[in-house]
Amino acid sequence: CTVLERLRGTKKPLRHFIQQNNKQPKLHNSKMSRHGDISSSEDTVGVCVFQYPMPRLHKTVEVIENAKKICDIVKGTKMGLPGMDLIVFPEYSTMGIMYDRDEMFDTACQIPGTLTDMFGEACREAQVWGVFSLTGEQHEEHPNKNPYNTLVLINDEGEIVEKYRKLLPWTPIEGWTPGNLGTVVTEGPKGMKVSMIICDDGNYPEIWRDCAMRGAELIIRPQGYMYPCKEQQVQVSKTMAFCNQVYVAVANASGFDGVYTYFGHSAIVGADGRTLGECGTEDNGIQYAQLSISGIRDSRANDQSQNQLFKLTHRGYTGVYANG
């Protein structure tokens, strides 16, 4: 079902939706999302964004060695953040940007494959979910077609539960085959509904809205974004969180890869558009926050003036009600 199909008007009065809401069980003791602690609870998903420095790699053996470092980070970070349910790494963190076309094809991997097996083992050992970047994933017609820019969401049992391919490769550098899987919503840690998008995908409000309308409560945006576009990218994730009543976890790269300088500012944003925690430009920075499951569901069920998703699908329900 597309967004436009969901927007087709309804003539049902407001009282119908009030009655429907009244039939739903009340959410008692809903908790706020919070920042500053290292724990989590049954009601909160502990999310960490890891600001990994952009690697510059050329061969598969170098990619494997870098992946081992990422696996060690998963396990070490879980020791420091015992409440962590999910860790997110930036776009390109595993393989870097292959500016050489031959290297891009030579290092392209299969999913599942060696790299996802490594990440799966790390997640299973640490008992944590993880989002990992694979640039690129071999095309079905490899080597005759360009690889995909892909994310995998791996659960705490080491299983791949979601795969997302970047829809909109960034102009003018990225030569990836555009993604063909669309937006996906998956039940993530503790039942929170999760979607993933990649970097430049986040510059298109339609993609965020499609994730939210499909039920996403947390949108994960790994990116390898560089200067000069820092201010715009920090703002867009906050704005899209507010407009879609959705948590946002942004993991951006840092450092210099010989071509671009990456501005970092990885962040976790609340569903009201306010930042819970944000890195600076440092390498290996982290932010961690507890995202309330009951809090976002209560907001979507009961908020009025800023309940964008409900108002969008009910034509500003006060207008419908006023018209009988």
C-alpha positions as CSV (number, residue, x, y, z in Angstrom):
1,C,0.0,0.0,0.0
2,T,1.5,3.3,-1.0
3,V,1.5,6.6,0.9
4,L,-0.9,8.1,-1.6
5,E,-3.3,5.2,-1.1
6,R,-3.2,5.8,2.6
7,L,-3.9,9.5,2.1
8,R,-7.3,9.0,0.4
9,G,-9.9,10.8,2.4
10,T,-12.2,9.2,4.9
11,K,-15.7,10.5,5.8
12,K,-15.8,8.9,9.2
13,P,-16.4,11.5,11.9
14,L,-14.0,12.1,14.8
15,R,-16.2,10.2,17.3
16,H,-15.6,7.0,15.3
17,F,-11.9,7.3,15.9
18,I,-12.4,8.3,19.6
19,Q,-14.5,5.1,20.0
20,Q,-11.9,3.0,18.3
21,N,-9.2,4.5,20.6
22,N,-11.3,3.8,23.6
23,K,-11.4,0.2,22.8
24,Q,-7.7,-0.1,22.9
25,P,-5.9,-1.0,26.1
26,K,-4.6,2.0,28.0
27,L,-0.8,2.3,28.2
28,H,0.0,2.7,31.9
29,N,3.2,3.9,33.3
30,S,4.6,4.9,29.9
31,K,8.2,6.1,30.3
32,M,10.1,8.9,28.7
33,S,13.2,8.3,26.5
34,R,16.3,9.4,28.3
35,H,20.0,10.0,27.8
36,G,23.0,9.8,30.2
37,D,22.8,6.4,31.7
38,I,24.3,3.1,30.5
39,S,21.3,0.8,31.2
40,S,18.0,0.0,29.6
41,S,14.7,-1.6,30.8
42,E,11.9,-3.7,29.5
43,D,10.2,-0.6,28.2
44,T,13.3,1.0,26.7
45,V,15.6,0.0,23.8
46,G,19.2,0.9,24.5
47,V,20.6,2.3,21.2
48,C,24.2,3.2,20.5
49,V,25.5,5.0,17.4
50,F,29.2,4.5,16.9
51,Q,31.1,7.2,15.0
52,Y,33.7,5.1,13.1
53,P,36.5,6.8,11.2
54,M,36.2,6.4,7.5
55,P,38.6,3.6,6.3
56,R,40.5,3.7,3.0
57,L,40.9,0.1,1.9
58,H,41.8,-1.6,-1.4
59,K,41.8,-5.4,-0.9
60,T,39.5,-8.0,0.5
61,V,42.1,-9.0,3.1
62,E,42.1,-5.4,4.4
63,V,38.3,-5.4,4.5
64,I,38.4,-8.6,6.6
65,E,40.9,-7.1,9.1
66,N,38.7,-4.0,9.4
67,A,35.7,-6.1,10.0
68,K,37.5,-7.8,12.9
69,K,38.0,-4.4,14.5
70,I,34.3,-3.7,14.2
71,C,33.5,-7.0,15.8
72,D,35.8,-6.2,18.7
73,I,34.0,-2.8,19.0
74,V,30.6,-4.5,19.3
75,K,31.8,-6.7,22.1
76,G,33.8,-4.0,23.9
77,T,31.0,-1.4,23.7
78,K,28.5,-3.9,25.1
79,M,30.8,-4.3,28.2
80,G,30.8,-0.5,28.7
81,L,27.1,-0.1,28.0
82,P,25.4,-3.2,29.5
83,G,22.0,-1.9,28.6
84,M,22.8,-1.7,24.9
85,D,20.3,-3.5,22.8
86,L,21.4,-2.2,19.4
87,I,24.6,-0.7,17.9
88,V,24.7,1.1,14.6
89,F,27.8,1.7,12.5
90,P,28.1,4.3,9.7
91,E,27.8,3.8,5.9
92,Y,31.1,2.6,4.5
93,S,32.5,1.7,7.9
94,T,33.3,-1.9,6.8
95,M,34.8,-1.4,3.4
96,G,35.3,2.3,2.9
97,I,34.6,4.0,-0.4
98,M,36.3,2.2,-3.3
99,Y,37.1,5.1,-5.6
100,D,38.7,2.6,-8.0
101,R,36.1,0.7,-10.0
102,D,38.1,-2.5,-10.2
103,E,38.6,-2.5,-6.4
104,M,34.9,-2.0,-6.0
105,F,34.1,-5.1,-7.9
106,D,37.0,-7.2,-6.4
107,T,35.9,-6.5,-2.8
108,A,32.1,-6.8,-3.4
109,C,30.7,-9.5,-1.1
110,Q,27.8,-11.9,-0.9
111,I,25.1,-11.7,1.7
112,P,25.0,-13.9,3.7
113,G,28.8,-14.4,3.5
114,T,32.1,-14.1,5.3
115,L,31.5,-10.6,6.6
116,T,27.9,-11.2,7.8
117,D,29.0,-14.4,9.5
118,M,31.7,-12.4,11.4
119,F,29.2,-9.7,12.4
120,G,26.6,-12.4,13.4
121,E,29.1,-14.1,15.7
122,A,30.0,-10.8,17.4
123,C,26.3,-10.0,17.9
124,R,25.6,-13.5,19.3
125,E,28.6,-13.3,21.6
126,A,27.7,-9.8,22.9
127,Q,23.9,-10.6,23.0
128,V,23.2,-7.4,21.0
129,W,21.6,-6.4,17.7
130,G,23.7,-4.6,15.1
131,V,23.4,-2.6,11.9
132,F,26.4,-3.0,9.5
133,S,27.3,-1.4,6.2
134,L,28.4,-3.5,3.2
135,T,29.6,-1.5,0.2
136,G,29.1,-3.3,-1.9
137,E,26.9,-6.3,-2.1
138,Q,27.4,-8.3,-5.3
139,H,24.6,-7.8,-7.8
140,E,22.6,-10.8,-8.9
141,E,24.4,-10.4,-12.3
142,H,27.9,-9.8,-10.8
143,P,30.3,-8.8,-12.4
144,N,28.2,-7.5,-15.2
145,K,26.2,-5.1,-13.0
146,N,27.4,-2.7,-10.3
147,P,27.1,-3.8,-6.7
148,Y,24.5,-2.5,-4.2
149,N,25.1,-0.3,-1.2
150,T,23.6,-2.4,1.5
151,L,22.8,-2.5,5.2
152,V,22.1,-5.6,7.3
153,L,20.3,-5.7,10.7
154,I,21.5,-8.7,12.7
155,N,19.7,-9.8,15.8
156,D,21.3,-11.0,19.1
157,E,21.2,-14.6,17.9
158,G,23.4,-13.7,14.9
159,E,20.7,-13.9,12.3
160,I,20.1,-11.4,9.5
161,V,16.6,-10.1,10.0
162,E,16.5,-7.2,7.6
163,K,18.5,-6.2,4.5
164,Y,18.2,-2.7,2.9
165,R,19.7,-1.5,-0.3
166,K,20.3,2.2,-0.8
167,L,17.6,3.6,-3.1
168,L,19.4,6.8,-4.2
169,P,23.1,6.6,-4.8
170,W,24.7,10.0,-4.1
171,T,25.7,12.1,-7.1
172,P,28.3,12.3,-8.5
173,I,30.6,9.7,-6.8
174,E,28.5,6.7,-6.1
175,G,28.0,4.1,-8.9
176,W,25.9,1.7,-7.0
177,T,23.0,-0.1,-8.6
178,P,19.9,1.6,-7.0
179,G,18.2,-0.5,-4.4
180,N,15.3,-2.7,-5.4
181,L,13.9,-3.8,-2.0
182,G,12.0,-0.6,-1.1
183,T,11.5,0.4,2.5
184,V,11.1,-2.3,5.1
185,V,9.8,-2.4,8.6
186,T,11.1,-5.2,11.0
187,E,10.4,-6.1,14.6
188,G,13.6,-5.1,16.2
189,P,14.9,-5.5,19.8
190,K,12.2,-5.7,22.4
191,G,9.6,-5.5,19.7
192,M,10.3,-1.9,18.6
193,K,9.5,-1.5,14.9
194,V,12.6,-0.6,12.9
195,S,13.4,0.7,9.4
196,M,16.7,1.5,7.8
197,I,17.7,4.1,5.2
198,I,21.1,5.2,4.0
199,C,22.7,8.6,3.9
200,D,21.4,10.4,0.8
201,D,18.0,8.6,1.0
202,G,17.4,10.8,4.0
203,N,17.3,13.9,1.9
204,Y,13.9,12.8,0.5
205,P,11.0,13.3,2.9
206,E,9.0,10.7,1.0
207,I,11.3,7.9,2.1
208,W,11.1,8.8,5.8
209,R,7.3,9.1,5.5
210,D,7.0,5.8,3.8
211,C,8.9,4.1,6.7
212,A,6.7,5.9,9.3
213,M,3.4,5.1,7.5
214,R,4.5,1.4,7.4
215,G,4.8,1.5,11.2
216,A,8.4,2.3,11.9
217,E,9.1,3.6,15.4
218,L,12.8,3.9,14.9
219,I,14.5,4.9,11.6
220,I,18.2,4.1,11.4
221,R,20.2,6.3,9.1
222,P,23.9,5.2,8.7
223,Q,25.7,7.8,6.6
224,G,29.1,8.7,5.2
225,Y,28.4,12.4,5.0
226,M,31.1,14.9,4.4
227,Y,31.6,18.7,4.6
228,P,30.3,21.1,3.5
229,C,26.8,19.7,4.2
230,K,27.0,19.4,8.0
231,E,24.4,21.9,9.2
232,Q,21.8,20.7,6.7
233,Q,22.3,17.0,7.6
234,V,22.1,17.6,11.3
235,Q,18.9,19.5,10.8
236,V,17.2,17.1,8.4
237,S,17.2,14.2,10.8
238,K,15.7,16.3,13.6
239,T,13.1,17.6,11.3
240,M,12.1,14.2,9.9
241,A,11.9,12.8,13.5
242,F,9.4,15.6,14.4
243,C,7.4,15.4,11.2
244,N,7.0,11.6,11.4
245,Q,6.8,11.1,15.2
246,V,9.7,8.6,15.0
247,Y,13.0,8.0,16.8
248,V,16.1,8.6,14.6
249,A,19.5,7.0,15.1
250,V,22.2,8.6,12.8
251,A,25.7,7.0,12.7
252,N,28.0,9.1,10.6
253,A,31.7,8.7,9.7
254,S,34.5,10.9,10.9
255,G,38.0,11.6,9.7
256,F,39.6,12.0,6.2
257,D,40.0,9.3,3.6
258,G,42.2,11.2,1.3
259,V,39.3,12.6,-0.7
260,Y,36.6,13.8,1.7
261,T,36.5,15.0,5.3
262,Y,33.5,13.5,7.3
263,F,31.9,15.7,9.8
264,G,30.6,13.1,12.3
265,H,27.8,14.5,14.5
266,S,26.3,11.0,14.9
267,A,23.1,11.5,17.0
268,I,20.0,10.0,18.5
269,V,16.9,12.1,18.1
270,G,13.6,11.8,20.1
271,A,10.3,11.4,18.3
272,D,9.5,15.0,19.1
273,G,12.5,16.2,17.1
274,R,14.8,17.1,20.0
275,T,18.2,15.6,20.2
276,L,18.9,13.2,23.0
277,G,22.6,12.9,22.3
278,E,25.0,14.1,19.6
279,C,28.7,13.5,19.0
280,G,31.1,16.1,17.8
281,T,33.7,15.4,15.1
282,E,35.8,13.0,17.1
283,D,36.9,9.5,15.8
284,N,35.3,6.6,17.7
285,G,32.7,8.7,19.4
286,I,29.5,7.2,20.7
287,Q,26.1,8.4,21.8
288,Y,23.7,6.2,23.7
289,A,20.1,6.7,24.7
290,Q,17.2,4.7,26.0
291,L,14.2,4.9,23.6
292,S,10.8,4.3,25.3
293,I,8.6,1.8,23.5
294,S,5.4,2.8,25.4
295,G,6.3,6.5,25.1
296,I,6.2,6.6,21.3
297,R,3.1,4.4,21.1
298,D,1.3,6.5,23.6
299,S,2.2,9.6,21.7
300,R,0.9,8.2,18.4
301,A,-2.3,7.0,20.1
302,N,-3.2,10.1,22.2
303,D,-1.4,13.3,21.0
304,Q,-3.4,15.9,19.2
305,S,-1.9,19.1,17.8
306,Q,1.4,17.4,16.8
307,N,0.1,14.0,15.9
308,Q,1.2,14.3,12.3
309,L,0.6,10.7,11.2
310,F,-3.0,10.6,12.5
311,K,-3.9,14.1,11.1
312,L,-2.4,13.3,7.7
313,T,-4.6,10.2,7.2
314,H,-7.7,11.9,8.6
315,R,-7.6,15.2,6.8
316,G,-7.0,17.2,10.0
317,Y,-9.8,15.3,11.8
318,T,-11.3,18.5,13.4
319,G,-12.2,19.6,9.9
320,V,-13.8,16.3,9.0
321,Y,-15.8,16.3,12.3
322,A,-16.9,19.9,11.9
323,N,-18.3,19.0,8.5
324,G,-20.4,16.2,9.9
